[in-house]
């Protein structure tokens, strides 16, 4: 084995990544015995404690297992995972949207704590820095000259907007506080961006499948949807979009370019650049939902379409609801040439946002706690993703197809054609388990044999039992 070269990562991670690569390459095969802790310590020139940490890390990912009085063995290889879901073929026609009843049925159990809830793509409180946020909240209350009860600036707290503009440097953006409009979560940002760029009856291009909340917004605004098939790994193809632009009067696009919900796909940089160039040429606004962009598993944050925008046609939207504080309702948009429209729309909508939570988040971001928290969250989500994938491989039928997200919160699962995902959802409820049936994620009601499954909840025996039960139901219903 080669010793790891110098790296910014902790030593145990360097060693673990080297072993993980050997497992992935099948240099180390399932069932192979790994070097003893003492041997690993000597080989890499590390302490015994660091060697143990490396094995604990791999064990947490489910890649190795400890056998009493025997040592560590290779348990799993990602090459064993099922194939990818197929790319859908939606009908290329504008369609009216009506998915409210099924969404309401599924999400009336949104906050049930007695359920194993695989249907919510948000972090549990155990993964969030509640105590540190509380300190920032107390600081905000004490430091505010108006005790946090005055109206905030309509565009958002100035210091918060400055901190959010600084976050844009992570994905290649160079903006100031004046470019940012703070909103009540990402959904309000999407609503206001659609209001600024469309009118009732207009046609909007969206991914297929896509997050059902986008359908709800479009339905409420009287918009029509044209769905474009998304690849499970790379998202939409700009060339396919160009065909639709020539065929339909598309007035705007709404895409989740990084770790889309529900596929988990991430558009490569060259595709993002081509997409922005295409839409700029046709003067079609792109509303980019980047709510999952910070939850990446690799070494670098993926870029955004906004980072390639030179003429202001990309309206960037994000929030802290998936990464830090869902209940604080802090979202924002960088709407480019549409900034003044957004500010006017916000004035009509809400006048201003909540003062105290904006002050608290501005303080939390300003003292550098956010990035430290994100590192821990990304590590936890990556580990959980791997464990859930292994659970699906172990307990679901052999013909199951599953996505390979490199970030975010969700897996997209394709099952036997005969299976009805909504019926599976109803049966699973009887066992206090909730999933999101695939029909929720298409305006045309596709994906009747698919599920979205969130891996936000940390892996434990209850999660494994729930996956085992789902697998048994699927086999029975297929």
N, C-alpha and C positions, 0 to 999 in steps of 0.2 A: 504494500500500500504506500502511496505517496503522501508525504507530509504536506499539509496545507500551507500556502504562501500567506504573506502578511495580508490582513484584511481588517476592515473596520468592525466586522462582526465579532461577537464574543467567541472565545476559543471553542467552547462546546458546540456552538452552531457551525463553525468551520468544519469541525470533525464530523458532526452529524450530517452535514450536507455532502461531504465526501462519501460517507457510507450510503446515504440515500441515492446518490448518483450510481454507485456500484450496484445497488439493488435494482434501480431502474434499468440499467444496462444489462442486468442479469449476469453480471460478473459474480454477484452473490445471489443465489437462487432461493426460492421459498424452501424452507426446511434446513438451509445451511446454517451451521453454527458460526457465530461471529467471534472475533477475538475476545479473550477474557478482558476484564477491566484492567488488570495489571498489564497485559500485553498491549492493549490500546494505549495505556498511559506511557509505556516505554517507547512504542512506535512513533507516537506523535510528540513526545517530549512534554506531556501535560501531567497535571496532578491526577490522582485517583478520583478525587471529587469531580474534576472536570470531565473525566471519562464517564463517570456515572451520569452526569448531567446530559452528555451526548446521547447515551442510551435511553435515559428518561424521555428526552425530546422525541426520539424515534418511536418509543413505546407509546407516547401520547398520540402520535399520528397513526398508530395502528400498524406500523411497518415492521416492528420487531416485537418479540415477546420474551419474557423472562421465564425460564423453567427452573423450578427449585433444585438447588444443588447441581445444576448442569450449566447454567449460563444463559446467554442471549442467542436467539435464533431468528432468522428472517421469517416473518409471518405473512407478508402481503407484498405484491408488486402491482403498481398501477396499470401495468399492461394487461392484468387480468380483468379489468373493468369492462362492462358491456359496451357495445357500439354506440355511436352518437345517434340522437333522434334525426329523422329525415327532415328535409326542408319542406315546408308547407307550400301549397300552390293555391293561394286565395284567388277568387274570381276578380279580375281586374275591372271592377265597376264600383262607382261611388255607392255607398249603402247607408241607409238610416241606421241609427244605433239604438238598441234597447236591451240592456243587460241588467237593469236595475233590480229586478225581482230576485234573480239568482245571486247577485252580489249581496243584497240585503240578507238573504237566507244564510249565506255562508258566514258573513261577518257580524251577525247578531251575537255570535259567540267570541267575538274579537278578544275580549279581556277575561274570559273564563280561566281562572287559575287552577281549576280542578281537571283541566284537559291537558293532554299532550298536544300542544298547538303547533302543527307544522305549517299552518296557513298564514302566519304573520311574519313578514320580512322586515323585522326590526329587532334590535338587540335587547336581550333581557336586562334587567337592572343589575344583575350580577356582573355584567361586562362593562358597566358604566361607572365613571368616577363620581358617585353621588356625594361623598363627603367633601371632595375638593370643589365640586360645583356649589355646594352649600356655603363653603368659605367665600367663594366669589360673590355669591348672592348677598351674604352678610356684609361684605366689603362694599358692594354696590349700594346697599341701603344706607350704610353709615357715611359713605363718601358723597352721596348725592345731595346737593344743596337744597333740593326740593323733595327729598325723601322718596324719590321715585314715583311720585303721584301726579306730576305734571305731564301734559301732552309731550310726546317726543316729536322730533323733526319729522315731517311727513315722509321724507326719503329714507329715514332711519337715523339712529344715533350716529353721530359723526365719527366717534372713535371706533364703533363697531364696523362701520363701513370701511374705515381705514384698515382695520385688521382683516376684513374679508377680502379687500383688494390685495393685501399682502399674500393671502393664501393662493391667489391666482399665479404667483411666481412658480408654484410647484408644478403647474401644467403649461408654463410658457406664456402666461398672460402678464401684461404690463399696464396696470390700471390704477386709478386714484379713487379716493372716496366718492368723488363726484360721479363716477361711472356706475356706482352700485346703488340699487334700490332694495331695501330690506323688506321682506314679506313675512306673512304668517305661515311659514313652512313652504316647501317646494310646490305644493299643489296650488296655493294662491299665486305663486309666481307664474305657473303654467297658465292659470286662468287669465291673469292680466296680460300675459304675452299673447295669448290667442285673441283676447279682446282688442289688443292694439294692432293686430295684423289681419284680422278677418271680420266678416259680418255674417249674420245668419244666412244659411243656404250655401255658404262657400264650401269648397272641397279641400280637405287636409290629408296629406299623405302620412301614414303611420306604419310602424313595423308590424309584422305578423309572425308570431304572436307578440302582444305588447301588454303593458300594465293596464288593468281594467279601469283604474282611476282616470286614465286619459279618455276612455269611452264616456265615463260619467260627465266629465267636463265638456266634451264635445257635444254630447246629447243636450246638456243644459244650455249650451250656446246655439243650438240649432244648426250644427255643422254636419257635413257628410264626411265619411272616411273612405279613402282609397288605401287598401292594405298592400304592402310590398313584402314579399317573403324575405325572412332573415335567416342567414346561415348560423348554426349553433355556435360556431367559433368566431366568425368575422363579421356578423351582422349583415346589414343590407348592402347591396351592390349598387353603386352610383349609376352604373350603366343601365340597370333595370329601372331605376328611378327616372332616368332621362327618357326612356320609352314612355313611361306613364305621364311625364310632363308634356310630351308631344300629343298625347291622347286625351288628357283631361285638363280642365282649367284649375290646376292646383294653386291655391293661394298661400299655403304655408305647409311646413313639415314639422312633425314632432318626433324626435328620435332620442332614444337612450343609448348613447354611443359607447359608454364604458360600463361593462358588466350589466347588460340589459336585464330587465325584469319582464318575463321569466326565464329567458334562455341563458343568461349569463355571458352572452357574447361580448367581445370587445373589438371594435373596428380598428384595424391597423392604421398607422399614421398616414400612409399613402392614400388609403381610402377616405380618411377624414379630409385630407387636403383636396382630393378630387371632388368630394361631395360639396365642400364649401365653394370651390371654383365653379362647379355646375350651377349651384343655386344663386351665386352672385351674378353669373352670366344671365340668368333668367329673372333676376331681381325677385326671387322668392325667399321669404324669411325662413330661417331654420331655428326652431325652438329646441335647444339642446338641453335635455334633462341629464344632469351629471351628478345626481344625488348619491351614486355608489362609487364615484371616481376615487375617493380616498381609501376605499376598502380593497386595495389590491394585494395580491399575494406575492408578487415578484419583488425585485429590488427597486424598481422605479415606477413612479406614478405615471399612468398613461396620459398622453396629451389629450386635448379637447379639440373639437372643431373650432371653438372660439379662438384658439391659439393661432389658427390659420386665417382668421377673418380680418381683412384689411379695409373693408368698406362698411362694416357695421350691420350686415344682414343676418348675423347669428345672435340670437337672444339666449344667453347662457343662464341656466337655472340650477340652483342647488339648495341644500339646507343642511342643518346639523341634526335633523331628526333621526337619521340612520346611524350616525356616528357618535353622538354625544348626549343630546337631551331632547327626546321626542316631545315631551310635554312643554318645553319652553317655546316651541313653535317659532324657531328662528330659521327663516329661509332668505334667499336673496336672488336677484337677477342682475346680470350685466347686459342690458338690452341694446347696446349700440345706438344706432340711429333712431331707435324708438324710445329713448330714455324719457323725453318730455311727455310722450303719450302715457308711458307707464306711471309717471308721477301724478299726472292728472287722473288716471283711472284709480290709483290708490287713494287719492283724496276723496273720490266719490265712493269708494268701497269701504275704507276703514279709517280715513283721516290720517291715523298714525298707528304704529304698532305699540306693543306693551313696553313701557319704559324700563321697568325693573329688570326683566329678563334680558333686554338688550344691553343694559349696563353690566349685568353679571357676565354675560358671554364675552363682551368686549374685554373685561378684566381677565377672564380665564384665558382667552387667546393671547392677550398682551403679555402675560407672565410666562408664556411658553409651555403651558401644561398640555395643550391640545396634541402636539406631535408626540409627546411621550405616551399619552393615552392611546393614540392611534397605533403606535407600534405594538402595544399589548393587544389591542383589539384585532389587528390584522393577523397576528400570530394565532390568536384563539380561533378566529373564523377559519383560517387555513387548516388548522388541525381538525376542527369540527367538520369541515367539508370532506376531508379525507376519511374520517370515521364514518360519516353518513354514506359516502360512496361505497365503502366496504360493507356496511350493513345492507345496503340495497343489493350489492353483488351476492351477499351471503343468503338473504332471505327472500328476494323477489324471483320470479320465474326467469329461466335462462334467456328468453327472448326479449327481456327488458332492455330498452335503450335509455341512456342517461347522458346529460350534458357534462361538460368539463369546465366549469367556471374557473377563471383565474382571479376572481374577486367577487365582492358582493355577498349575498345572503342566501341564494336560492339555487335549487336543482330543478331541471326540467326533465320529466320522466315520460317516456313513450311506452305504452303497454300494448297487449294484444288488441287487434282491431275490434274484436267482439266485445271488449270491456267498455262499459259506460262509466266514465269517471264520476259523474254526478251521483249515480247509484252507489258507487264505491264510497264516496263522501258520506252519503246517508247511512250506509252500513257501518262505517268507521265511527260515526258519532255515537252509535250504541255502545262502543267500547271506549268512549271518552277520548277519542283521537280525532283531530280536525286536519284536513288537507284542503288544498285549493284545486278544484277540478278544472281541467284544461279549457272547458267551454267559456270560462270567464275571460279568456285572454284573446278573443277574436270577435270582431264585430259581426262576422258571418257565422258564428257558432261552431267553428271548427274545433279540432283537438278534443273530441269526445272521448278518446282513449288515452289522454295525457293528464299528468298531474304536475302542479308546482309544489315543491316541498322545501320548506325553509330549514336551514341547518343553523339558525341563530341560537337555538337552545344548546348549551353545552352537553356533550355526550355523557350519558349515564345509563344505568341499567333500565330505567323506565323508558328512555328513548329507544334502546335496543329492543325491548319488549314490544313497543309500539310498532317498530318497523317489522318485527317478526309477525305480529298480528296482521299488519297491512299486507305483507307478502302472502299470508295464508288466505286472506280474503280475495286477493287478486287471483290466486291459483284456483280458488273455488268458483269465481265468477267468470273466468276466461273460458 
